[in-house]
Amino acid sequence: MKSKQSCQPDKTLHPEVANFAEKLTELVELLSKHGTEPWVYQISKALTEVRASDGHGVLRIIRMYGGMGSLNDLILDGPDQDNNTLYRLRHEIYVLAEALAADL
């Protein structure tokens, strides 16, 4: 699977789902830049499901946030700006995922 996804929102998706997919795309691009391929793979897999309107993608993302070695534990080896972006995206994605999961 390609690690870099298009940033263009899917016009057939509900706006909240499209926004979620856009944030996931931003995260994949950031993580790809830092060589975190296992995370890129997992998030890309969830992104594909989200773009197909499959709720499993939302649940897959939520599961990435729990326990040791989770997405919350990730720190990028690079500029502080990239880690700030990572922190922001993680927060935004989690909030969106929780809201979408409530509707599943």
C-alpha positions as CSV (number, residue, x, y, z in Angstrom):
1,M,0.0,0.0,0.0
2,K,1.2,3.5,-0.8
3,S,2.1,5.4,2.4
4,K,1.2,8.8,1.1
5,Q,-2.5,9.4,0.6
6,S,-4.2,12.3,-1.3
7,C,-5.1,15.3,0.8
8,Q,-8.2,15.9,-1.2
9,P,-11.4,15.1,0.8
10,D,-13.7,12.5,-0.7
11,K,-16.8,14.5,-1.7
12,T,-19.0,11.4,-1.2
13,L,-18.2,11.2,2.5
14,H,-20.2,12.9,5.2
15,P,-18.3,16.1,6.1
16,E,-17.3,14.8,9.5
17,V,-15.9,11.6,8.0
18,A,-14.1,13.6,5.3
19,N,-12.5,15.8,7.9
20,F,-11.4,12.7,9.9
21,A,-9.9,11.2,6.7
22,E,-8.1,14.5,6.0
23,K,-6.6,14.5,9.5
24,L,-5.5,10.9,9.1
25,T,-3.9,11.8,5.8
26,E,-2.0,14.6,7.4
27,L,-0.8,12.2,10.1
28,V,0.3,9.6,7.5
29,E,2.3,12.3,5.6
30,L,4.0,13.5,8.8
31,L,4.9,10.0,10.0
32,S,6.1,9.0,6.5
33,K,8.5,11.9,6.6
34,H,10.0,10.4,9.9
35,G,10.3,6.8,8.7
36,T,7.7,5.4,11.2
37,E,6.5,2.8,8.7
38,P,4.7,0.5,11.2
39,W,2.5,3.4,12.2
40,V,2.1,4.6,8.6
41,Y,0.9,1.1,7.6
42,Q,-1.6,0.8,10.4
43,I,-3.0,4.3,10.0
44,S,-3.2,3.9,6.2
45,K,-5.1,0.7,6.7
46,A,-7.6,2.5,8.9
47,L,-7.8,5.4,6.5
48,T,-8.7,3.1,3.6
49,E,-11.5,1.7,5.8
50,V,-12.7,5.2,6.7
51,R,-12.7,6.3,3.1
52,A,-14.9,3.2,2.3
53,S,-17.3,4.4,5.1
54,D,-16.3,1.3,7.1
55,G,-16.7,2.0,10.9
56,H,-13.9,-0.5,11.6
57,G,-11.4,2.2,10.5
58,V,-12.6,4.5,13.3
59,L,-12.4,1.7,15.9
60,R,-9.0,0.7,14.6
61,I,-7.8,4.3,15.2
62,I,-9.2,4.4,18.7
63,R,-7.4,1.2,19.6
64,M,-4.1,2.8,18.6
65,Y,-4.4,5.1,21.6
66,G,-4.4,2.7,24.5
67,G,-1.6,0.9,26.3
68,M,2.1,0.9,26.3
69,G,3.7,1.5,22.9
70,S,0.6,3.2,21.7
71,L,0.3,6.2,19.3
72,N,0.3,8.4,22.4
73,D,3.8,7.3,23.3
74,L,5.3,8.2,19.9
75,I,7.9,11.0,19.8
76,L,9.4,11.9,16.5
77,D,13.2,12.3,16.0
78,G,13.1,15.8,14.5
79,P,12.2,19.4,15.0
80,D,10.0,20.4,17.9
81,Q,7.5,21.8,15.3
82,D,6.9,18.2,14.0
83,N,6.3,16.9,17.4
84,N,3.9,19.8,18.1
85,T,2.1,18.9,14.9
86,L,2.0,15.2,15.9
87,Y,0.5,16.2,19.3
88,R,-2.1,18.4,17.6
89,L,-3.1,15.8,15.1
90,R,-3.3,13.0,17.7
91,H,-5.6,15.1,19.8
92,E,-7.8,16.2,16.9
93,I,-8.0,12.6,15.5
94,Y,-8.9,11.1,18.8
95,V,-11.7,13.6,19.4
96,L,-13.1,13.1,15.9
97,A,-12.8,9.3,16.3
98,E,-14.7,9.3,19.6
99,A,-17.5,11.4,18.1
100,L,-17.7,9.2,15.0
101,A,-17.7,6.0,17.2
102,A,-20.6,7.3,19.2
103,D,-22.7,7.1,16.0
104,L,-21.6,3.6,15.0
